[in-house]
Amino acid sequence: GMKKGVPDWCLPVPKGIYHGLFLEFKSKDGRLTKEQFLYLKRLSEHLYKVAVPRSLDQAIEVLRSYYASA
């Protein structure tokens, strides 16, 4: 199995200042576990873009925005 806290999805494509993009999908009322929060925080500290989309539309917008970055 996966290590606790590892995000659901990874796009290993550098854009702008970021080394890649990680997404943790949650429902409208879903909450991050402590392990997920800490993992995303560490990724962010190492210049990975992280996001927690709560709908397909939000996920698409995050991807569009990420690809539009320099």
N, CA, C and O atoms as CSV, one atom per row, in Angstrom:
chain,resi,resn,atom,element,x,y,z
A,1,GLY,N,N,0.818,-1.199,0.000
A,1,GLY,CA,C,0.000,0.000,0.000
A,1,GLY,C,C,0.852,1.250,0.000
A,1,GLY,O,O,2.081,1.210,0.069
A,2,MET,N,N,0.162,2.327,-0.078
A,2,MET,CA,C,0.817,3.640,-0.079
A,2,MET,C,C,1.128,4.083,1.349
A,2,MET,O,O,0.486,3.643,2.303
A,3,LYS,N,N,2.097,4.938,1.476
A,3,LYS,CA,C,2.429,5.551,2.752
A,3,LYS,C,C,1.300,6.490,3.148
A,3,LYS,O,O,0.733,7.173,2.295
A,4,LYS,N,N,0.970,6.528,4.430
A,4,LYS,CA,C,-0.094,7.421,4.898
A,4,LYS,C,C,0.230,8.861,4.547
A,4,LYS,O,O,1.355,9.321,4.743
A,5,GLY,N,N,-0.761,9.567,4.029
A,5,GLY,CA,C,-0.615,10.978,3.731
A,5,GLY,C,C,-0.255,11.303,2.295
A,5,GLY,O,O,-0.372,12.457,1.884
A,6,VAL,N,N,0.183,10.312,1.513
A,6,VAL,CA,C,0.580,10.580,0.128
A,6,VAL,C,C,-0.639,11.060,-0.668
A,6,VAL,O,O,-1.690,10.421,-0.626
A,7,PRO,N,N,-0.511,12.181,-1.392
A,7,PRO,CA,C,-1.641,12.702,-2.158
A,7,PRO,C,C,-2.161,11.729,-3.207
A,7,PRO,O,O,-1.464,10.804,-3.624
A,8,ASP,N,N,-3.402,11.961,-3.623
A,8,ASP,CA,C,-4.076,11.090,-4.589
A,8,ASP,C,C,-3.451,11.137,-5.975
A,8,ASP,O,O,-3.431,10.130,-6.684
A,9,TRP,N,N,-2.944,12.293,-6.363
A,9,TRP,CA,C,-2.545,12.481,-7.752
A,9,TRP,C,C,-1.296,13.349,-7.822
A,9,TRP,O,O,-1.155,14.321,-7.081
A,10,CYS,N,N,-0.400,12.982,-8.718
A,10,CYS,CA,C,0.841,13.729,-8.910
A,10,CYS,C,C,1.052,14.001,-10.392
A,10,CYS,O,O,0.897,13.107,-11.224
A,11,LEU,N,N,1.403,15.226,-10.711
A,11,LEU,CA,C,1.785,15.596,-12.069
A,11,LEU,C,C,3.260,16.022,-11.998
A,11,LEU,O,O,3.553,17.144,-11.585
A,12,PRO,N,N,4.188,15.144,-12.394
A,12,PRO,CA,C,5.612,15.452,-12.260
A,12,PRO,C,C,6.148,16.320,-13.396
A,12,PRO,O,O,7.130,15.968,-14.050
A,13,VAL,N,N,5.497,17.450,-13.621
A,13,VAL,CA,C,5.877,18.362,-14.695
A,13,VAL,C,C,6.206,19.724,-14.073
A,13,VAL,O,O,5.316,20.379,-13.531
A,14,PRO,N,N,7.475,20.161,-14.143
A,14,PRO,CA,C,7.827,21.464,-13.589
A,14,PRO,C,C,7.180,22.604,-14.373
A,14,PRO,O,O,7.113,22.573,-15.602
A,15,LYS,N,N,6.709,23.607,-13.641
A,15,LYS,CA,C,6.141,24.823,-14.251
A,15,LYS,C,C,6.505,25.995,-13.364
A,15,LYS,O,O,6.290,25.956,-12.152
A,16,GLY,N,N,7.055,27.032,-13.965
A,16,GLY,CA,C,7.421,28.212,-13.179
A,16,GLY,C,C,8.378,27.832,-12.057
A,16,GLY,O,O,9.403,27.193,-12.296
A,17,ILE,N,N,8.041,28.223,-10.844
A,17,ILE,CA,C,8.897,27.929,-9.686
A,17,ILE,C,C,8.661,26.536,-9.122
A,17,ILE,O,O,9.405,26.102,-8.243
A,18,TYR,N,N,7.652,25.827,-9.600
A,18,TYR,CA,C,7.265,24.542,-9.017
A,18,TYR,C,C,7.924,23.358,-9.722
A,18,TYR,O,O,8.148,23.374,-10.932
A,19,HIS,N,N,8.224,22.341,-8.934
A,19,HIS,CA,C,8.804,21.101,-9.451
A,19,HIS,C,C,7.743,20.143,-9.969
A,19,HIS,O,O,8.059,19.211,-10.709
A,20,GLY,N,N,6.493,20.362,-9.590
A,20,GLY,CA,C,5.386,19.497,-9.974
A,20,GLY,C,C,4.139,19.882,-9.197
A,20,GLY,O,O,4.148,20.831,-8.413
A,21,LEU,N,N,3.072,19.138,-9.423
A,21,LEU,CA,C,1.764,19.436,-8.829
A,21,LEU,C,C,1.228,18.182,-8.143
A,21,LEU,O,O,1.263,17.090,-8.711
A,22,PHE,N,N,0.736,18.348,-6.928
A,22,PHE,CA,C,0.101,17.257,-6.186
A,22,PHE,C,C,-1.319,17.665,-5.811
A,22,PHE,O,O,-1.554,18.778,-5.341
A,23,LEU,N,N,-2.263,16.750,-6.025
A,23,LEU,CA,C,-3.660,17.000,-5.682
A,23,LEU,C,C,-4.150,15.949,-4.693
A,23,LEU,O,O,-3.878,14.758,-4.843
A,24,GLU,N,N,-4.865,16.406,-3.697
A,24,GLU,CA,C,-5.555,15.526,-2.754
A,24,GLU,C,C,-7.044,15.822,-2.897
A,24,GLU,O,O,-7.523,16.869,-2.463
A,25,PHE,N,N,-7.759,14.900,-3.502
A,25,PHE,CA,C,-9.185,15.099,-3.755
A,25,PHE,C,C,-9.991,14.866,-2.486
A,25,PHE,O,O,-9.795,13.878,-1.779
A,26,LYS,N,N,-10.899,15.791,-2.214
A,26,LYS,CA,C,-11.792,15.685,-1.062
A,26,LYS,C,C,-13.197,16.071,-1.485
A,26,LYS,O,O,-13.396,16.866,-2.403
A,27,SER,N,N,-14.163,15.491,-0.796
A,27,SER,CA,C,-15.552,15.874,-1.033
A,27,SER,C,C,-15.786,17.260,-0.434
A,27,SER,O,O,-14.908,17.824,0.219
A,28,LYS,N,N,-16.953,17.783,-0.660
A,28,LYS,CA,C,-17.307,19.119,-0.160
A,28,LYS,C,C,-17.051,19.227,1.348
A,28,LYS,O,O,-16.569,20.253,1.826
A,29,ASP,N,N,-17.371,18.180,2.084
A,29,ASP,CA,C,-17.229,18.197,3.538
A,29,ASP,C,C,-16.023,17.407,4.034
A,29,ASP,O,O,-15.809,17.294,5.242
A,30,GLY,N,N,-15.235,16.861,3.115
A,30,GLY,CA,C,-14.094,16.032,3.501
A,30,GLY,C,C,-12.994,16.839,4.164
A,30,GLY,O,O,-12.793,18.016,3.863
A,31,ARG,N,N,-12.290,16.188,5.066
A,31,ARG,CA,C,-11.193,16.843,5.788
A,31,ARG,C,C,-9.893,16.083,5.553
A,31,ARG,O,O,-9.883,14.863,5.385
A,32,LEU,N,N,-8.814,16.827,5.548
A,32,LEU,CA,C,-7.504,16.212,5.455
A,32,LEU,C,C,-7.186,15.517,6.776
A,32,LEU,O,O,-7.526,16.015,7.850
A,33,THR,N,N,-6.532,14.362,6.685
A,33,THR,CA,C,-6.007,13.743,7.893
A,33,THR,C,C,-4.752,14.506,8.302
A,33,THR,O,O,-4.208,15.289,7.523
A,34,LYS,N,N,-4.304,14.272,9.520
A,34,LYS,CA,C,-3.073,14.906,9.991
A,34,LYS,C,C,-1.918,14.539,9.065
A,34,LYS,O,O,-1.102,15.392,8.715
A,35,GLU,N,N,-1.853,13.263,8.668
A,35,GLU,CA,C,-0.773,12.802,7.787
A,35,GLU,C,C,-0.831,13.492,6.421
A,35,GLU,O,O,0.202,13.867,5.866
A,36,GLN,N,N,-2.039,13.654,5.886
A,36,GLN,CA,C,-2.186,14.336,4.597
A,36,GLN,C,C,-1.764,15.798,4.699
A,36,GLN,O,O,-1.050,16.300,3.831
A,37,PHE,N,N,-2.198,16.477,5.747
A,37,PHE,CA,C,-1.837,17.882,5.943
A,37,PHE,C,C,-0.318,18.041,6.003
A,37,PHE,O,O,0.248,18.906,5.335
A,38,LEU,N,N,0.335,17.204,6.803
A,38,LEU,CA,C,1.786,17.307,6.961
A,38,LEU,C,C,2.524,16.975,5.663
A,38,LEU,O,O,3.517,17.622,5.331
A,39,TYR,N,N,2.046,15.980,4.937
A,39,TYR,CA,C,2.680,15.606,3.667
A,39,TYR,C,C,2.567,16.753,2.660
A,39,TYR,O,O,3.548,17.103,2.004
A,40,LEU,N,N,1.371,17.336,2.536
A,40,LEU,CA,C,1.188,18.461,1.612
A,40,LEU,C,C,2.031,19.660,2.028
A,40,LEU,O,O,2.574,20.367,1.178
A,41,LYS,N,N,2.140,19.888,3.327
A,41,LYS,CA,C,2.960,20.991,3.828
A,41,LYS,C,C,4.425,20.788,3.436
A,41,LYS,O,O,5.085,21.723,2.982
A,42,ARG,N,N,4.929,19.564,3.613
A,42,ARG,CA,C,6.315,19.276,3.242
A,42,ARG,C,C,6.546,19.443,1.745
A,42,ARG,O,O,7.563,19.996,1.324
A,43,LEU,N,N,5.605,18.966,0.952
A,43,LEU,CA,C,5.731,19.142,-0.497
A,43,LEU,C,C,5.789,20.620,-0.862
A,43,LEU,O,O,6.616,21.034,-1.675
A,44,SER,N,N,4.920,21.401,-0.265
A,44,SER,CA,C,4.885,22.837,-0.529
A,44,SER,C,C,6.207,23.501,-0.141
A,44,SER,O,O,6.704,24.370,-0.858
A,45,GLU,N,N,6.764,23.094,0.980
A,45,GLU,CA,C,8.046,23.648,1.431
A,45,GLU,C,C,9.183,23.321,0.461
A,45,GLU,O,O,10.186,24.034,0.419
A,46,HIS,N,N,9.032,22.252,-0.314
A,46,HIS,CA,C,10.031,21.850,-1.297
A,46,HIS,C,C,9.663,22.301,-2.713
A,46,HIS,O,O,10.113,21.722,-3.702
A,47,LEU,N,N,8.834,23.347,-2.784
A,47,LEU,CA,C,8.448,23.993,-4.030
A,47,LEU,C,C,7.655,23.100,-4.987
A,47,LEU,O,O,7.869,23.118,-6.199
A,48,TYR,N,N,6.745,22.329,-4.421
A,48,TYR,CA,C,5.730,21.635,-5.214
A,48,TYR,C,C,4.424,22.369,-5.007
A,48,TYR,O,O,4.108,22.777,-3.889
A,49,LYS,N,N,3.669,22.540,-6.065
A,49,LYS,CA,C,2.335,23.128,-5.962
A,49,LYS,C,C,1.417,22.055,-5.396
A,49,LYS,O,O,1.431,20.917,-5.867
A,50,VAL,N,N,0.624,22.400,-4.398
A,50,VAL,CA,C,-0.325,21.454,-3.819
A,50,VAL,C,C,-1.711,22.089,-3.804
A,50,VAL,O,O,-1.850,23.303,-3.653
A,51,ALA,N,N,-2.727,21.254,-3.961
A,51,ALA,CA,C,-4.101,21.750,-3.929
A,51,ALA,C,C,-5.016,20.642,-3.425
A,51,ALA,O,O,-4.713,19.454,-3.532
A,52,VAL,N,N,-6.145,21.073,-2.873
A,52,VAL,CA,C,-7.161,20.143,-2.374
A,52,VAL,C,C,-8.481,20.504,-3.059
A,52,VAL,O,O,-9.318,21.192,-2.474
A,53,PRO,N,N,-8.664,20.041,-4.294
A,53,PRO,CA,C,-9.914,20.346,-4.993
A,53,PRO,C,C,-11.085,19.567,-4.385
A,53,PRO,O,O,-10.938,18.418,-3.968
A,54,ARG,N,N,-12.247,20.219,-4.346
A,54,ARG,CA,C,-13.440,19.626,-3.757
A,54,ARG,C,C,-14.523,19.339,-4.791
A,54,ARG,O,O,-15.656,18.993,-4.457
A,55,SER,N,N,-14.141,19.494,-6.053
A,55,SER,CA,C,-15.050,19.162,-7.154
A,55,SER,C,C,-14.207,18.969,-8.414
A,55,SER,O,O,-13.042,19.362,-8.466
A,56,LEU,N,N,-14.809,18.369,-9.406
A,56,LEU,CA,C,-14.119,18.207,-10.690
A,56,LEU,C,C,-13.799,19.567,-11.291
A,56,LEU,O,O,-12.715,19.761,-11.842
A,57,ASP,N,N,-14.726,20.506,-11.192
A,57,ASP,CA,C,-14.488,21.850,-11.733
A,57,ASP,C,C,-13.276,22.507,-11.066
A,57,ASP,O,O,-12.462,23.139,-11.738
A,58,GLN,N,N,-13.160,22.358,-9.747
A,58,GLN,CA,C,-12.003,22.930,-9.047
A,58,GLN,C,C,-10.713,22.268,-9.514
A,58,GLN,O,O,-9.711,22.951,-9.726
A,59,ALA,N,N,-10.725,20.951,-9.676
A,59,ALA,CA,C,-9.527,20.239,-10.131
A,59,ALA,C,C,-9.111,20.720,-11.518
A,59,ALA,O,O,-7.927,20.940,-11.773
A,60,ILE,N,N,-10.071,20.880,-12.400
A,60,ILE,CA,C,-9.780,21.365,-13.757
A,60,ILE,C,C,-9.197,22.762,-13.704
A,60,ILE,O,O,-8.250,23.061,-14.431
A,61,GLU,N,N,-9.739,23.618,-12.864
A,61,GLU,CA,C,-9.229,24.988,-12.746
A,61,GLU,C,C,-7.797,24.996,-12.208
A,61,GLU,O,O,-6.967,25.772,-12.680
A,62,VAL,N,N,-7.501,24.142,-11.228
A,62,VAL,CA,C,-6.138,24.044,-10.704
A,62,VAL,C,C,-5.183,23.627,-11.823
A,62,VAL,O,O,-4.109,24.210,-11.973
A,63,LEU,N,N,-5.570,22.628,-12.601
A,63,LEU,CA,C,-4.722,22.174,-13.707
A,63,LEU,C,C,-4.526,23.261,-14.750
A,63,LEU,O,O,-3.409,23.469,-15.223
A,64,ARG,N,N,-5.584,23.950,-15.110
A,64,ARG,CA,C,-5.467,25.053,-16.096
A,64,ARG,C,C,-4.525,26.139,-15.585
A,64,ARG,O,O,-3.649,26.614,-16.309
A,65,SER,N,N,-4.719,26.514,-14.346
A,65,SER,CA,C,-3.877,27.548,-13.745
A,65,SER,C,C,-2.412,27.111,-13.690
A,65,SER,O,O,-1.506,27.892,-13.982
A,66,TYR,N,N,-2.202,25.865,-13.315
A,66,TYR,CA,C,-0.827,25.350,-13.221
A,66,TYR,C,C,-0.160,25.356,-14.598
A,66,TYR,O,O,0.985,25.789,-14.724
A,67,TYR,N,N,-0.846,24.892,-15.605
A,67,TYR,CA,C,-0.268,24.865,-16.942
A,67,TYR,C,C,-0.075,26.267,-17.527
A,67,TYR,O,O,0.774,26.467,-18.395
A,68,ALA,N,N,-0.856,27.228,-17.055
A,68,ALA,CA,C,-0.717,28.600,-17.551
A,68,ALA,C,C,0.459,29.341,-16.911
A,68,ALA,O,O,0.889,30.383,-17.408
A,69,SER,N,N,0.977,28.792,-15.799
A,69,SER,CA,C,2.085,29.468,-15.127
A,69,SER,C,C,3.344,29.366,-15.972
A,69,SER,O,O,3.551,28.407,-16.716
A,70,ALA,N,N,4.173,30.386,-15.829
A,70,ALA,CA,C,5.404,30.471,-16.634
A,70,ALA,C,C,6.383,29.375,-16.348
A,70,ALA,O,O,7.453,29.330,-16.954
